[in-house]
Amino acid sequence: MQYEVHNAPLPVLVVKLEGGESVQCQKGAMSWMTPNIQMQTGIGGGKGLLGALGKMAKSAVTGESVFRNTYTAQGAGEIAFASTFPGDIIAFDTTTNPIVAQKSAYLANTAGVEMDIFFQKKLGAGFFGGEGFIMQKFHGNGTVFLEINGGVYCYDLAAGQSMLIDTGYLAAMEATCSMDIESVKGIGNALLGGEGLFNTRVTGPGKIWLQTMPAVALAGALIPYLPTSSN
């Protein structure tokens, strides 16, 4: 299998498959493909009744579809997945480093990648940190493709080294990192500084990927220009 990402900041992931190779995604994610690729829809996240029930429970919590599409090439073929938001698409090898990402980041994955719920160990990190109490963890033997909103900047944090991150700017991190929240110091800074009351603190060891234009930031920038309804 080979893949390429083209045309950022409106990127598309193009995957070239040899006969018998497959790639998975959520329903509706495929943009185009050659006619010799066959689709099979099923419930991801395990086999049998317990696996199906577990997947349904995860989907109810994370908001992702319970159904996953598997595309398998009958001979050499090509399939493409376009991003749903201006930004970039990044491939992560989950074989040695499980990846934790925001819920909206998932685009596609190769066979062998498992997706699980990742709960923040501290409630505050989820309720106030802006990244969500529930994120997604990708692990196993394969590659997962994630959407990054806007541009991306990566830090490789040493053990004990931290980065303070504003709401929504954390796209992904290696599972070796930990997350907590930290309140903005000073009443005046919190109320008048325009940065909110809390920041997210991510501590290494491990890599983190930050995005430059979270969806919430873009929405906020567009609000003043949207027409308002009048009675």
C-alpha positions as CSV (number, residue, x, y, z in Angstrom):
1,M,0.0,0.0,0.0
2,Q,1.2,3.5,-0.8
3,Y,-0.5,6.8,0.0
4,E,-0.1,10.5,-0.8
5,V,-1.7,13.7,0.6
6,H,-2.4,16.4,-2.0
7,N,-3.7,20.0,-2.2
8,A,-3.6,21.3,1.4
9,P,-5.2,23.4,2.8
10,L,-8.1,21.5,1.2
11,P,-6.3,18.1,1.2
12,V,-7.2,14.8,-0.1
13,L,-5.7,11.4,0.9
14,V,-5.0,9.2,-2.1
15,V,-4.3,5.5,-1.3
16,K,-3.0,3.1,-3.9
17,L,-3.8,-0.5,-3.1
18,E,-2.4,-3.8,-4.4
19,G,-4.7,-6.7,-5.0
20,G,-6.1,-7.9,-1.7
21,E,-5.1,-4.9,0.3
22,S,-7.8,-2.9,2.1
23,V,-8.4,0.4,3.9
24,Q,-11.2,1.3,6.4
25,C,-13.1,4.5,7.1
26,Q,-16.4,5.7,8.5
27,K,-19.4,5.6,6.3
28,G,-19.6,8.5,3.8
29,A,-15.8,9.3,4.0
30,M,-14.9,7.9,0.5
31,S,-14.6,10.6,-2.2
32,W,-13.7,8.6,-5.3
33,M,-12.2,5.2,-6.3
34,T,-11.4,3.0,-9.2
35,P,-14.1,0.5,-10.1
36,N,-12.2,-2.6,-9.1
37,I,-12.4,-1.7,-5.4
38,Q,-15.2,-3.4,-3.5
39,M,-16.9,-2.0,-0.4
40,Q,-18.1,-4.1,2.6
41,T,-20.0,-2.3,5.4
42,G,-19.9,-3.7,8.9
43,I,-19.8,-2.9,12.6
44,G,-16.2,-2.1,13.6
45,G,-14.6,-2.7,17.0
46,G,-14.7,-6.4,17.5
47,K,-16.3,-9.6,16.4
48,G,-19.5,-11.3,17.6
49,L,-22.3,-9.9,19.7
50,L,-20.1,-8.5,22.5
51,G,-17.9,-6.7,20.0
52,A,-20.9,-5.2,18.2
53,L,-22.4,-4.0,21.5
54,G,-19.1,-2.6,22.5
55,K,-18.8,-0.7,19.3
56,M,-22.3,0.7,19.6
57,A,-21.6,1.9,23.1
58,K,-18.4,3.6,21.9
59,S,-20.2,5.2,19.0
60,A,-22.9,6.6,21.3
61,V,-20.3,8.3,23.4
62,T,-17.9,9.6,20.8
63,G,-20.5,10.5,18.1
64,E,-18.8,8.5,15.4
65,S,-20.8,6.2,13.2
66,V,-21.3,2.6,14.4
67,F,-20.7,1.4,10.8
68,R,-17.3,1.1,9.2
69,N,-16.6,0.6,5.5
70,T,-13.8,-1.6,4.4
71,Y,-12.6,-1.1,0.8
72,T,-10.6,-4.0,-0.7
73,A,-8.8,-3.9,-4.1
74,Q,-9.5,-6.6,-6.6
75,G,-6.2,-6.0,-8.3
76,A,-4.3,-2.7,-8.2
77,G,-6.6,0.2,-7.5
78,E,-6.9,3.6,-6.0
79,I,-9.2,5.3,-3.5
80,A,-9.4,8.8,-2.1
81,F,-10.6,10.5,1.0
82,A,-11.1,14.3,1.1
83,S,-10.8,16.3,4.2
84,T,-13.9,17.7,5.8
85,F,-12.2,20.9,7.0
86,P,-9.5,23.2,5.7
87,G,-6.1,22.0,7.0
88,D,-4.0,18.9,6.5
89,I,-4.1,15.1,6.7
90,I,-1.3,13.3,8.6
91,A,-0.5,9.6,8.8
92,F,0.4,8.1,12.2
93,D,2.1,4.7,12.6
94,T,0.3,3.1,15.6
95,T,2.6,0.0,15.8
96,T,5.0,1.3,18.4
97,N,3.2,4.5,19.5
98,P,-0.5,4.6,20.2
99,I,-2.1,7.9,19.3
100,V,-4.7,9.9,21.2
101,A,-6.7,12.4,19.1
102,Q,-9.7,14.7,19.2
103,K,-13.0,13.0,18.3
104,S,-13.3,14.8,15.0
105,A,-9.8,13.9,13.7
106,Y,-10.4,10.4,12.4
107,L,-10.5,10.0,8.6
108,A,-9.3,6.4,7.7
109,N,-7.0,3.6,8.7
110,T,-5.3,0.5,7.4
111,A,-6.2,-3.0,8.6
112,G,-4.8,-3.8,12.0
113,V,-5.6,-0.5,13.7
114,E,-8.0,-0.5,16.6
115,M,-10.0,2.5,17.8
116,D,-11.0,2.8,21.5
117,I,-12.4,5.5,23.8
118,F,-9.7,7.4,25.7
119,F,-11.1,8.9,29.0
120,Q,-9.2,11.7,30.7
121,K,-8.0,10.5,34.1
122,K,-9.0,13.8,35.7
123,L,-12.6,15.1,35.1
124,G,-11.4,18.7,35.1
125,A,-9.2,18.1,32.0
126,G,-12.3,17.1,30.1
127,F,-14.9,19.5,31.4
128,F,-12.8,22.6,31.4
129,G,-9.7,21.9,29.2
130,G,-11.6,22.3,25.9
131,E,-10.3,19.0,24.4
132,G,-13.3,17.0,25.6
133,F,-13.5,14.5,28.4
134,I,-13.6,11.7,25.8
135,M,-11.0,11.5,23.1
136,Q,-10.1,8.6,20.7
137,K,-7.2,6.2,21.1
138,F,-5.7,4.4,18.0
139,H,-3.4,1.4,18.5
140,G,-2.5,-1.9,16.9
141,N,-0.4,-2.7,13.8
142,G,-1.1,-0.2,11.1
143,T,-1.5,3.4,10.0
144,V,-4.3,5.8,11.0
145,F,-5.0,9.0,9.0
146,L,-6.1,12.0,11.0
147,E,-7.4,15.4,9.9
148,I,-5.7,18.5,11.3
149,N,-7.6,21.8,11.3
150,G,-5.4,24.5,9.8
151,G,-1.7,24.0,9.9
152,V,0.2,21.7,12.2
153,Y,3.1,22.2,14.6
154,C,4.7,19.3,16.4
155,Y,6.6,19.2,19.7
156,D,8.6,16.3,21.1
157,L,8.2,16.7,24.9
158,A,10.8,15.2,27.2
159,A,9.8,13.5,30.4
160,G,8.3,16.1,32.7
161,Q,8.3,18.8,30.0
162,S,4.9,20.6,29.6
163,M,3.1,22.8,27.1
164,L,0.1,25.0,27.9
165,I,-2.4,24.9,25.2
166,D,-5.5,27.0,24.6
167,T,-8.9,25.5,24.0
168,G,-9.1,23.3,20.8
169,Y,-5.5,23.6,19.7
170,L,-4.5,20.1,20.7
171,A,-5.1,17.8,17.7
172,A,-3.3,14.7,18.8
173,M,-0.6,13.3,21.2
174,E,1.2,10.1,21.9
175,A,-0.5,8.0,24.6
176,T,2.6,8.4,26.8
177,C,1.7,12.0,27.4
178,S,-0.7,13.1,30.2
179,M,-3.2,15.9,30.2
180,D,-4.5,18.2,32.9
181,I,-6.0,21.7,33.2
182,E,-4.5,24.9,34.7
183,S,-6.5,28.0,35.5
184,V,-5.4,31.3,34.2
185,K,-3.7,33.2,37.1
186,G,-5.1,36.5,38.2
187,I,-8.7,37.6,38.1
188,G,-8.0,40.4,35.7
189,N,-6.2,38.1,33.3
190,A,-9.0,35.5,33.4
191,L,-11.8,38.0,32.9
192,L,-10.2,40.5,30.6
193,G,-7.4,38.6,28.8
194,G,-9.7,37.0,26.2
195,E,-8.0,33.6,26.7
196,G,-10.7,32.0,28.8
197,L,-10.5,30.7,32.4
198,F,-8.5,27.5,31.7
199,N,-5.6,26.2,29.6
200,T,-4.8,22.6,28.9
201,R,-1.4,21.3,30.2
202,V,0.1,18.4,28.3
203,T,3.2,16.8,29.9
204,G,5.7,14.4,28.2
205,P,7.3,12.2,27.4
206,G,5.9,12.1,23.9
207,K,5.0,14.0,20.8
208,I,2.1,16.4,20.6
209,W,0.5,17.8,17.4
210,L,-1.1,21.3,17.6
211,Q,-3.5,22.7,15.0
212,T,-3.5,26.4,14.1
213,M,-7.2,26.8,13.2
214,P,-9.6,24.7,15.4
215,A,-13.2,24.6,14.1
216,V,-14.4,26.5,17.1
217,A,-11.9,29.3,16.4
218,L,-13.0,29.5,12.7
219,A,-16.6,29.6,13.7
220,G,-16.0,32.4,16.2
221,A,-14.2,34.4,13.5
222,L,-17.1,34.1,11.0
223,I,-19.9,35.0,13.4
224,P,-19.6,38.8,13.0
225,Y,-20.0,38.4,9.2
226,L,-23.0,36.1,9.3
227,P,-26.4,37.6,8.6
228,T,-28.8,37.9,11.6
229,S,-32.5,37.1,11.3
230,S,-34.9,39.9,11.9
231,N,-38.5,39.7,12.9
